[in-house]
Each structure stands twice: as structure tokens, then as C-alpha cells.
Amino acid sequence: MAIDELVQVFLDESEDEIRELEAGLIKLEEDQDDESTINRVFRAAHTIKGSAGLVGFEEVSNFTHNIENILDRIRNKDLRITKKLTSNLLSAVDLLKRMITASAEGEDLDRTEIENITLTLKRFTGTGRPAEGARSSGSKEQNEEKERVLCVSMRFRPDILSTGQDPLMLLRELCDNGSIIETRAFTEAIPDFYNLNPTVCYTWWEVIIRTEHPLSDIQNIFLFVVDENDILIEDISSQYKEGVELSLAEKPIGEILVEKGIVKTADIEEVLKGRKTTGEALVEKGKVPREIVEKMAMAQSQSRKIAKSSTIRVDTDKLDKLVNLVGEMVISVARMSQLASEVDDNSASRSLEGASSALERISRELQEQVMRVRMVPVEGTFNRFRRVVRDLSFELGKKIEIKMSGTDTELDKNVIEQIGDPLKHMIRNSIDHGIESPEERRRLGKPAEGTIWLKAFQREGNIFIEISDDGKGIDKDKVLAKAIDKSMAEPGRTYPDKEIFEMLFAPGLSTSEKVSEISGRGVGMDVVRKNIEDLHGSIEIISEKGKGSTFRVKLPLTLAIIDGMMVRVGNEVLTIPLSVIDKSVRPSKAEIKTVEGKGELVDIRGNYLPLVRIYELFDIPSEKTDPTDALVVVLQSTEGRFGVLVDDVLGQTQAVIKSIDKNFRKIEGTSGATILGNGKVSLILDVHGIERMAFNN
């Protein structure tokens, strides 16, 4: 792997690890006894440190080492988590992000900031001797006799031999206390033969040992050298199973050999120029003995067998191209079905229809599998908001807890990437506008600590995400007064609650009494709505004064392929998403009413719904202008139900969504287009766009 590719892999992986760090630190602030979270954040810091060193980002590696030292003290119960400590660690993580980016792009950062934060971190590391922290935590495990895997790192002072201590004796004693899994000797500091001083210790060691002895027994081996030498004893049992290192499962042989210090990155780059496997090439070049490569390959094979699951990183561009190809296949299958229906020969027609049905079934299954590959849980997006809630509540002097449910709900990766900012804005609104100060909440008889809930769930082929709070709710009178003041509403007219809440999405409308960096400029909710509608979704607000508010976002599972209903209007075939269709009816004359100021209404089982004539809306010539000769398709939107008049309903189809904007221009009331089996283009109707065109003009 070339060095540029290594750096890119590091950047991708460090992004995940930093996200793990942030979420874990905030979770630890809430529950500092959560050992699984402590171990998780420590592993994240340790991984970043090691990977940064592998790609040559020494400054990043050294800085992360300071974070790792603090986490090690927390893990060993030598340091309690406080809000101040968490804030400092989060600031260090923010700087770490910038350091990684700057190192990758060859830019310089403010040295003063790095030095100041490093100094702050070192104050939390105490004496900086991790073995002492490990010794203090030994009391808890002293009586436990479970098998554990330890990593023992031994860096001795150069003149240790002159003190009467022999590192070799310590190594032998360590061997007597367990089974050695791996030993690494770091010999880079050994000079050439003519400069060699036999009384100086140039080497340091790292030993992985499996033992049933108490941790205190291992610490006692180094009792007389721990104060003047760098001894680190780390429990890495979670990284091993049945004596096999689990992390080897996903790593190529070359990377394992580099990590173990057996070869250098330059050696890997050299042999990759050839066509042989990395292990074989390294052996032929004399870089490493064959038995070592075979040993590592065997360990890797065992690790892969033991690992419960495995994943691979796939470039999203490749997935997008695959989805496009599946979409084209769906169109071709529809075309084949169309041709099969046009064949006059009955026997040939039946054969073709059978083949096309089988192909359609396979293509649908393939499409579902490909779409499933693109689906990712919302948990990662939700966890990022813990930091937002923590920082803003601290800044505003509020106490707020964030709760989550449905984090395993999955969404298309493209939707996940685009929904983050709108959700973040709504959470900021809840913190600033919704949740009251602790004093005000006590006065109102509420708990001093407010709560924000993030919920995700799937219903009827859509994903719903709700952001709720138990704050003061939305003052409808205040919103309406502001809307009237800005000429967005008529004075003296009675508006339903839903319509008043809709006014909050109007550009420039804000009920905040003061302008801040968080809110109050009247910029945001209109953009939030636009971003959500660009994802073919919708948003509604539910609120009760004094009890809180809920922002409910409805999103499609995917943006690529939808189930649709084809309808004919004049000579045009339009496609309506199946998820918004309630029913279709042919009304009688008695069921069609015209109400002054409200237009046409259609009686659907006692409910009068607005009627929209699609041919008028899109200026399409149509012969069927009488609703009793045509069909009314009832659509369900966030506002309610309404009917659209069409000439005929042609049947269901799988619509592969193609962008109109990129190839032509934006057509109001549509969300894209699809290609039919006969090769013609069909516009896909957007229920919210139709609603705005018909009722808001």
C-alpha cells in the first residue's frame, strides 16, 4: 500500500475513532463506572496514536499519547471524571481533529495552542507513571484468579546494569508467571559495533503475556525498578480470544509486520511494486524469515475464524454506481415485460412473460440487497448530538439530559449524511428556546434537569425521527402576533394550531427576544424544511404550551428507487409514490361540491377533501375534465388528505428516480423522473409540492 493510501486509510479510520472518543467521553461524564465505555475510549485513543505513528504523524501520535495517559488513569481508578476534566479532554479531541487534518495537508497549527493544551493534559496525568496507577487498581483484582492478557512495556534507564539490576532476569521472572504470547525487542538505539558500550542498556521490550496470576504479582516483579524506569502494565484481555489477537482479522500481512516492528513501511512499498503477495515478496527480498511470515499468516487465519463478524470498507462512489446499474436493470426488466405483452404468438408470449417474471423477481431481490448495503444505523448520527447538548447546555447554564431510542433504525447512507445539519439545528432550538433554566423549571414544578429525546422508528416504508423536549412549548399567540406583524397572517382571523406552527418555517420569522449566536436571527427553520424536502421528506411540529415540543421528520428509506403508481393525465403518464396514496375512487355527481373561497371538494365517505385538477396544475391537455368520468386518487400529506383528478390508473411500478434538475430544470411539484418500460419519461409527483402549488398560491 502506497504511503498516500495509508494516510487516507488513517484519515478514514481516525474519523470513526474520534467520533467514538467524543461519544464515549460524554457518556462517561454521565456514568463514570461504565467499564465497557472506558475501555472503548481508551482503545480509540490507543488506535489513533499507533496509526498516526505508522503514517509518520509523530506530533499527532505524541499528542494522543497524553490523552491516552489520562484515559489509562481513569481506567485504573486513579483519576475521577469531572466536568472540568471532560471539557479539557473534549478540547484536546477538537485540537486532535485539526492536527490530523493539518498533518495530512502539510499545514501548520498554532504552536502555542498545542503547547497549552498539552500542558493542561499533563497536569491531569499526575506523576506520569502509569505503573503506579495500575498498582492502585490492583486491590480490586487482587483476589481474582481469572485468566487475563497483559501487555508489559519495559523501558529501562541506560545505566540500569550499573545499578545491579539485570533486565534479562526480570524477563525470565515474567515468563515464570504466565505463558508468553509475543515478545518484541526494540533495538533501534543500538549503535554500530565500534561505538557499543557493554555497560549501557540500549534495548527496550514489550511482552504480551497470558496469566492467571493476580495483577499485583506481575507488578511486584518490577517493584524495585518501577520508580526510576518506565514500566507500563496494561490489561488487553478484550483484544484477545483463545490466545489469538482479534485485531489481526482485518489487517493485511504487511501491516501486521509493520506494527510488530519486523519490517518498515518503506519495505512494504518496495515489495508492492512487484506482483507477488506481500509475505512472499518480503521473504524473497530477505526482509523477513519465511517462518515468521507463516506464523503471522496462521495467527491471522485463526483470528478471522474466531471473529464474530467482519466488515470491509467500500467507497460510496462504487455503491452509488452499483445502485445506478441496478436501477438501469429495473428499467430494462420493465421494458422486457412491456415487449412480452406485445407479442402476438401465445406460446412465445407465455414463455417471455415467464422469463420476464423470473428476471423481475431476481432484479427486485438484487435491488433490495444492494439497498441494504447502503443502509446504516442512525446511532452514529445521534451520538454526535451528545456533544452539542453538553456544550450548549453548559454555555447557557442549563441542565439537560439527552435520551435516545431506536438507534438501530437504518437509513440510506446518503440520507444520513444530509439529515445531520437539520437535526442539529432543531436540537439547538430545543436547548435555546424550549428548555427553561433550572431556576425557572423549579418554579414551575418541573425537575431542574430538562430532557431532550431523540427517537427513530420505521413505519409504512418510511423512517420517522422525532426531537422532543419537556420545555416551555411554543407560544402560539406570540408566533401569530409575529406573523401578523410581518404580514404573514391576517389580523382577526382564527388559525388552527397546525397552521400557526407552520408559520415558524417562514423565512425571517423568529420569536426570540434577543439575537445570539445560537438563535434569534430568523434564519434556520425555513432552511431546515427545504433540506428535508430535498430528501423527499417532510416535517411537522407538535407542541403544547408549558409541556414541550416535538419536531417530527418523515424520511424515505432510500433516495434511489421507490414503489410508485402510474397514472395517466391526457397523453402523459405520471408516477405517484405509493407511500402517499390512500385510495382511488370514481365519484358521483352528488359527491362533487363547489364551495366559494375553497374551490372544489369531493365527498369521500363523509369527509370533504379538496380536489386538485392535475391537468390544470401542469397545463396538460386532457379530454376527461368531468370528475365522474375520471378517477380521484386520494393523497396523504403532513397537512392532511386531498384528491387529485387523473384520467386513469395504469398500475404499480418500481420507479428509478432520476434527477431533472441536473439534466433539464427544476419542475415545481415534482421530485424527479423515471423511465418507463416503453422508454418514455414519467415525472414523479411530489405530494408536498402539489399541495403548495394548489393551496398556497
Secondary structure, 3 states (H helix, E strand, C coil): CCHHHHHHHHHHHHHHHHHHHHHHHHHHHHCCCCHHHHHHHHHHHHHHHHHHHHCCCHHHHHHHHHHHHHHHHHHCCCCCCCHHHHHHHHHHHHHHHHHHHHHHHCCCCCHHHHHHHHHHHHHHCCCCCHHHHHHHCHHHHCCCCCCEEEEEEEECCCCHHHHCCCHHHHHHHHHHCCEEEEEEEECCCCCCHHHCCCCCCCCEEEEEEEECCCHHHHHHHCCCCCCCCEEEEEECHHHEECCEEHHHHHCCHHHHHHHCCCCCHHHHHHHCCCCCCHHHHHHHCCCCCHHHHHHHHHHHHHHHHHCCCCCCCCCHHHHHHHHHHHHHHHHHHHHHHHHHHHCCCHHHHHHHHHHHHHHHHHHHHHHHHHHHHCEEECHHHHHHHHHHHHHHHHHHCCEEEEEEECCCCEEEHHHHHHHHHHHHHHHHHHHHHHCCCHHHHHHCCCCCEEEEEEEEEEECCEEEEEEEECCCCCCHHHHHHHHHHCCCCCCCCCCCHHHHHHHHHCCCCCCCCCCCCCCCCCCCHHHHHHHHHHCCCEEEEEEECCCEEEEEEEEECCCCEEEEEEEEECCEEEEEEHHHEEEEECCCHHHEEEECCCEEEEEECCEEEEEEEHHHHCCCCCCCCCCCCCEEEEEECCCCEEEEEECEEEEEEEEECECCCCCCCCCCCEEEEEECCCCCEEEEECHHHHHHHHHCC
